[in-house]
Amino acid sequence: MSDQVQGKKQEENPEEKDQSLRVQILVYRCMGIDLWSPTMENDRPWLTFVTMGPLFLFMVPMFLAAHEYITQVSLLSDTLGSTFASMLTLVKFLLFCYHRREFVGQIYHIRAILAKEISVWPDAREIIEVENQSDQLLSLTYTRCFGLAGIFAALKPFVGIILSSIRGDEIHLELPHNGVYPYDLQVVMWYVPTYLWNVMASYSAVTMALCVDSLLFFFTYNVCAIFKIAKHRMIHLPAVGGKEELEGLVQVLLLHQKGLQIADDIACKYRPLIFLQFFLSALQICFIGFQVADLFPNPQSLYFVAFVGSLLIALFIYSKCGENIKSASLDFGNGLYESNWTDFSPPTKRALLIAAMRAQRPCQMKGYFFEASMATFSAIVRSAVSYIMMLRSFNA
């Protein structure tokens, strides 16, 4: 894998060869990171520091606010929602930094496998293009949703100020996120830099989350492409008998095995992240959902609606990614049954028996105690609604 990474120096810029990874490259550039490089050689560390710094520092006032509002359910739920989101974002990005060399190496490994398949079986190009288009569409939609949540966070204080002015109430300066500071926020001189700090922290959280999540989308769709190519090659495997037929089957099974190995490696590296994503997102939905129910139909509830919407979209997409890999790996077994296996020679049929047994065991993306699937997503949403009702009863 490291040889494939180093081999890029003899090739043209991969960005110019196809349309894949365009959204991912953009969001990583916003963090000052070159996604094509496994090291920091081509990075812009100053941009990474400027982007990450505000969010790291912002954890202090948020933790202080959570401690101060411990007996006030409404304020505590708002504070914890932002705190959990920030913690999860930091863990996501640190996970990428820790596994960066492996992730980048896996990108080149996948691209090399798919390029080889196109040269062997030209029809594979259409499958790869469809999967990459789905990846880019999903990544772009995900980016817009998170960006919209960040914009709503920045505008939330101004909505409160405008409403106070319309009602003739005393104007109270608020920040996008709750925090405790050692100075008076009602003084404009202190409020403006603190507001900009909040906005920068939101930008950091959104950008770092998009980096890791969009990279997961690339891995998921391209692993599914490997499984689908293996299935189609299996279906079209000619029953010519003899050594040539058996070698053709071996090539298909080796491709399927490569897909299984990549899927297992990605699932292993993302396992702690999947666990935290589902666990903390469930808590966030409870706390922020309470704010939505408490403020609705106040215009300020639009921010919380966007926040809950982005959380649900993130959970749904993680669940969908797990479901896609599971379905694609299982679907290879259908390709075995749809092939011309009745016309194969006895040695080929014996090899097919082993392949069919393995195909019954799907690839799964797990968060230690649970599987990232649509069933898990539905269970979390149902439980979150119950917790919201409980929080409202406590507040009453």
C-alpha positions in Angstrom: 0.0 0.0 0.0 2.9 2.4 0.8 4.4 1.7 -2.6 1.1 2.7 -4.3 1.2 6.0 -2.3 4.8 6.7 -3.3 3.9 5.8 -6.9 1.8 8.8 -7.2 4.9 11.0 -7.7 5.5 9.4 -11.0 1.9 9.9 -12.2 -0.1 13.0 -13.3 -2.2 14.8 -10.7 -5.0 12.3 -9.9 -7.4 15.2 -9.6 -7.3 15.7 -13.3 -8.2 12.1 -14.2 -11.8 11.8 -13.0 -14.5 13.5 -11.0 -14.2 11.5 -7.8 -13.2 13.0 -4.5 -13.8 16.6 -5.6 -15.9 17.6 -2.6 -13.5 15.8 -0.2 -10.5 17.6 -1.7 -12.2 20.9 -1.3 -13.2 20.5 2.4 -9.7 19.2 3.2 -8.2 22.2 1.5 -10.3 24.4 3.7 -8.5 22.7 6.6 -5.1 23.2 5.0 -4.6 19.5 4.2 -3.6 17.9 0.9 -5.7 14.7 0.7 -3.4 13.3 -1.9 -0.4 13.2 0.4 0.1 10.8 3.3 2.3 13.3 5.1 2.2 16.9 6.0 4.7 17.8 3.2 2.2 19.7 1.1 -0.1 20.9 3.9 -0.6 24.4 5.1 -0.1 24.0 8.9 -0.9 27.6 9.7 -4.4 27.3 8.1 -5.0 24.0 10.0 -4.0 25.7 13.3 -6.2 28.8 12.6 -9.2 26.6 11.8 -8.8 24.2 14.7 -7.7 26.7 17.3 -11.0 28.5 17.9 -12.9 25.2 18.5 -10.3 23.8 20.9 -10.3 27.0 23.0 -14.1 27.2 22.8 -14.5 24.0 24.8 -13.5 25.9 28.0 -16.5 28.3 28.1 -18.9 25.6 27.0 -17.8 23.3 29.8 -18.1 26.2 32.3 -21.6 26.9 31.0 -22.7 23.3 31.3 -21.5 23.4 35.0 -23.3 26.6 35.7 -26.6 25.6 34.1 -26.7 22.2 35.6 -30.1 22.9 37.3 -31.7 24.7 34.3 -33.0 22.2 31.8 -33.5 24.6 28.9 -30.1 26.3 29.1 -28.4 23.0 29.9 -29.9 21.2 26.9 -28.7 24.0 24.5 -25.2 24.0 26.0 -24.8 20.2 26.0 -26.0 20.0 22.4 -23.2 22.3 21.2 -20.6 20.7 23.6 -21.3 17.2 22.3 -21.2 18.4 18.7 -17.8 20.0 19.3 -16.4 17.0 21.1 -17.5 14.7 18.4 -16.0 16.9 15.7 -12.6 17.0 17.5 -12.5 13.2 17.9 -13.4 12.8 14.2 -10.5 15.0 13.0 -8.0 13.6 15.4 -9.0 10.1 14.2 -8.2 11.1 10.7 -4.8 12.6 11.7 -3.9 9.4 13.5 -4.8 7.2 10.6 -3.9 9.6 7.8 -1.2 7.5 6.2 -3.5 4.5 6.1 -6.5 6.4 4.8 -4.6 8.0 2.0 -2.9 4.7 1.2 -6.4 3.1 1.0 -7.5 5.8 -1.4 -4.7 4.9 -3.8 -5.2 1.2 -3.3 -8.9 1.5 -4.2 -8.2 3.6 -7.3 -5.6 1.2 -8.5 -8.0 -1.8 -8.1 -10.7 0.0 -10.0 -8.3 1.2 -12.8 -7.2 -2.4 -13.2 -10.8 -3.6 -13.4 -11.6 -1.1 -16.1 -8.6 -2.3 -18.2 -9.7 -5.9 -17.8 -13.5 -5.4 -18.1 -14.4 -2.0 -19.7 -18.0 -2.2 -18.6 -16.7 -1.6 -15.1 -16.3 2.0 -15.9 -20.0 2.6 -15.9 -20.5 1.1 -12.5 -17.6 3.1 -11.0 -18.9 6.4 -12.5 -22.4 5.8 -11.1 -21.0 5.1 -7.6 -18.7 8.1 -7.7 -21.6 10.4 -8.9 -23.7 9.1 -5.9 -20.7 9.8 -3.6 -20.3 13.4 -4.8 -24.0 14.1 -4.8 -24.3 12.8 -1.2 -21.1 14.7 -0.1 -22.4 17.9 -1.7 -25.8 17.6 -0.1 -24.2 16.8 3.3 -21.9 19.8 3.0 -24.9 22.1 2.2 -26.9 20.9 5.2 -24.1 21.4 7.6 -23.3 24.7 6.1 -26.9 25.8 6.5 -26.8 24.8 10.2 -23.7 26.9 10.7 -25.3 29.9 9.0 -28.4 29.6 11.2 -26.1 29.5 14.2 -24.4 32.7 13.2 -27.8 34.4 12.5 -29.6 33.3 15.7 -28.4 36.2 17.8 -29.5 38.8 15.3 -33.0 37.2 15.1 -33.3 37.7 18.9 -32.2 41.3 18.6 -34.6 42.0 15.8 -37.5 40.4 17.7 -36.6 42.4 20.9 -36.6 45.6 18.9 -40.0 44.9 17.3 -41.6 44.1 20.6 -40.0 47.1 22.2 -38.1 45.0 24.8 -34.7 45.7 26.2 -32.1 44.4 23.7 -30.0 41.5 25.2 -26.9 40.5 23.3 -26.7 36.8 22.8 -24.1 34.5 21.2 -24.7 31.6 18.8 -23.6 29.1 21.5 -23.9 29.3 25.2 -20.8 29.9 27.2 -19.5 31.4 30.4 -16.9 34.2 30.0 -15.0 36.3 32.6 -16.4 39.6 31.2 -19.7 41.3 30.5 -21.0 40.3 27.1 -23.4 43.2 27.0 -20.5 45.5 26.4 -20.1 45.8 22.6 -16.3 45.9 22.9 -16.3 42.4 24.4 -19.3 41.0 22.5 -18.0 41.5 19.0 -14.7 39.5 19.3 -16.6 36.8 21.3 -19.2 36.6 18.6 -16.5 36.2 15.9 -14.9 33.5 18.1 -18.2 31.7 18.2 -18.6 31.9 14.4 -15.0 30.6 13.9 -15.7 27.7 16.2 -18.8 26.8 14.2 -16.9 27.0 11.0 -14.2 24.7 12.5 -16.8 22.2 13.7 -18.5 22.1 10.3 -15.4 21.8 8.3 -13.7 19.1 10.4 -16.9 17.0 10.5 -17.3 17.3 6.7 -13.7 16.1 6.2 -14.0 12.8 8.0 -17.6 12.1 7.0 -17.2 12.8 3.3 -14.2 10.5 3.2 -16.3 7.7 4.6 -18.8 8.3 1.8 -15.9 7.8 -0.8 -14.8 4.6 0.9 -18.3 3.2 1.1 -19.4 3.8 -2.5 -16.1 2.6 -4.0 -16.1 -0.6 -1.9 -19.7 -1.1 -3.2 -18.3 -0.6 -6.7 -15.8 -3.4 -6.2 -18.5 -5.7 -5.0 -20.8 -4.8 -7.9 -18.0 -5.3 -10.4 -17.2 -8.7 -8.9 -20.9 -9.7 -9.1 -21.2 -8.6 -12.8 -18.0 -10.4 -13.7 -19.3 -13.5 -12.0 -22.6 -13.4 -13.9 -20.8 -13.0 -17.3 -18.1 -15.5 -16.5 -18.0 -17.8 -19.6 -18.4 -21.6 -19.1 -15.4 -22.6 -21.3 -14.3 -25.4 -19.0 -10.7 -26.4 -18.1 -8.0 -24.2 -16.6 -9.1 -21.0 -18.3 -12.6 -21.2 -16.6 -11.1 -21.9 -13.2 -8.6 -19.0 -13.5 -11.4 -16.6 -14.5 -13.3 -17.6 -11.3 -10.2 -17.2 -9.2 -9.8 -13.6 -10.5 -13.4 -12.7 -9.6 -13.0 -14.3 -6.1 -9.8 -12.4 -5.5 -11.5 -9.1 -6.4 -14.3 -10.0 -4.0 -11.7 -10.8 -1.3 -10.0 -7.4 -1.9 -13.4 -5.7 -1.4 -13.9 -7.6 1.9 -10.5 -6.7 3.2 -10.9 -3.0 2.4 -14.4 -3.0 4.0 -13.1 -4.7 7.1 -10.2 -2.3 7.4 -12.4 0.8 7.0 -15.0 -0.6 9.5 -12.2 -1.3 12.0 -10.8 2.3 11.8 -14.2 3.9 11.9 -15.6 1.7 14.7 -14.9 4.2 17.6 -16.2 7.0 15.4 -19.4 5.1 14.6 -19.9 4.4 18.3 -19.5 8.1 19.3 -21.5 9.3 16.3 -24.6 7.3 17.2 -24.3 7.7 21.0 -23.6 11.4 21.1 -26.0 12.2 18.2 -28.8 10.5 20.1 -28.0 12.7 23.2 -27.8 15.8 21.0 -31.1 15.0 19.3 -32.7 14.7 22.8 -31.3 18.0 24.1 -31.7 20.1 20.9 -35.1 18.5 20.2 -36.2 19.7 23.6 -35.2 23.2 22.5 -37.3 22.9 19.3 -40.3 21.8 21.3 -39.8 24.5 23.9 -39.3 27.4 21.5 -41.6 26.5 18.7 -43.1 28.5 16.9 -40.6 31.2 17.9 -38.4 32.1 14.9 -35.3 31.3 17.0 -36.4 27.7 16.8 -35.3 27.6 13.1 -31.7 27.3 14.2 -32.5 24.3 16.4 -34.6 22.8 13.6 -31.6 23.0 11.3 -29.3 21.6 13.9 -31.6 18.6 14.6 -32.0 18.2 10.8 -28.2 18.0 10.3 -27.9 15.5 13.1 -30.6 13.3 11.7 -29.0 13.5 8.2 -25.6 12.6 9.7 -27.1 9.6 11.5 -29.1 8.6 8.4 -26.1 8.7 6.1 -23.9 6.7 8.5 -26.7 4.1 8.7 -27.1 4.2 4.9 -23.4 3.7 4.4 -23.4 0.6 6.6 -26.6 -0.7 4.9 -25.0 -0.2 1.4 -21.9 -2.1 2.2 -23.9 -4.9 3.8 -26.3 -5.2 0.9 -23.5 -5.0 -1.7 -21.4 -7.7 0.0 -24.5 -10.0 0.3 -25.5 -9.3 -3.3 -22.3 -11.0 -4.5 -23.9 -14.3 -3.5 -26.8 -13.6 -5.8 -24.2 -13.1 -8.6 -23.0 -16.7 -7.9 -26.5 -18.1 -8.4 -27.2 -16.0 -11.5 -24.0 -17.2 -13.2 -23.7 -20.1 -15.6 -22.8 -22.4 -12.7 -24.7 -25.3 -14.1 -22.4 -25.4 -17.1 -19.2 -25.0 -15.1 -16.7 -27.9 -14.8 -16.6 -29.9 -11.5 -13.4 -28.1 -10.1 -15.1 -24.7 -10.7 -18.3 -25.9 -9.0 -16.3 -27.0 -6.0 -14.7 -23.6 -5.7 -18.1 -22.0 -6.1 -19.3 -23.8 -3.0 -16.7 -22.2 -0.8 -17.4 -18.8 -2.3 -21.2 -19.2 -1.7 -20.6 -20.0 2.0 -18.4 -16.9 2.4 -20.9 -14.7 0.6 -23.6 -15.5 3.2 -21.6 -13.6 5.8 -22.0 -9.8 5.0 -19.6 -7.0 5.8 -20.9 -4.9 8.7 -19.9 -1.4 10.0 -20.3 -1.7 13.8 -19.9 0.6 16.7 -18.8 -2.1 19.1 -22.2 -2.9 20.5 -24.4 -2.2 17.5 -24.5 -2.2 13.7 -24.7 1.0 11.6 -28.0 0.2 9.8 -31.4 1.6 9.1 -32.8 -0.5 11.9 -30.5 1.2 14.4 -31.4 4.6 12.9 -35.1 4.0 13.4 -34.5 2.8 17.0 -32.5 5.9 17.9 -35.1 8.3 16.5 -37.9 6.5 18.4 -35.9 6.6 21.6 -35.0 10.3 21.1 -38.7 11.3 20.8 -39.4 9.5 24.1 -36.5 11.3 25.8 -37.7 14.7 24.5 -41.1 14.1 26.1 -39.4 13.2 29.3 -37.3 16.4 29.3 -40.4 18.5 28.7 -42.1 16.9 31.7 -39.0 17.7 33.8 -39.1 21.3 32.6 -42.8 21.7 33.4 
